[in-house]
Amino acid sequence: MPGCGGAASRPAGRLASRRLAGALWCAAAGVAAAQPTARTAELVVSSTLERLAASEGGGEVSVTADTVASHADQLIVSVRFTNAGGSVLDTVRVTSPIPADVKYVPGSASGPGSEIMFSVDNGRSFGQPAELKLPAPDGGFRAADAADYTHVRWVLGAPLAAGASGIARFRAVPR
């Protein structure tokens, strides 16, 4: 993917926050995956990244990924999916990673008629927030929180008609 060489290939003089935005953009654009039960090649998936920054008046302003992100900004990952095939796709699942340098904003994921699930084990398993557990220092388990999430998954509640498309989103903040 052009421009997605990662932080190591960027000029040394760039701000760390710009590398963060670039890394998140590459992760969202390059790894977001659609997983219908059949005919994966018919589902086209792309991602975009926007930055929400507080304006001088106290409101929010949306800015593209080409601008520098500060640690006070929220980032919006949008995953667009389209059924480019000629037939209906059943059981469509769209999965997006959450890069390690950001954390998911609780309650921010949205998608059309979707069940939203999360992973805390790098996408090996998914569940609802109340179901997610991690090992605790005492040998037991603790409830996972939004900072522990590694992936977001949207499971569409209805088949996706030929030519139909949708957008799923979530917000993240720098760690």
Secondary structure, DSSP 8 states (H G I E B T S, - for coil): -TT---GGGS-TTS-HHHHHHHHHHHHHHHH-EE--SS-GGGEEEEEEEEEEEE-TTSSEEEEETTS---TT-EEEEEEEEEE-SSS-B-S-EEEEE--TTEEE-TT--B-TTEEEEEESSTTS--B-GGG-EEE-TTSSEEE--GGG--EEEEEESS-B-TT-EEEEEEEEEE-
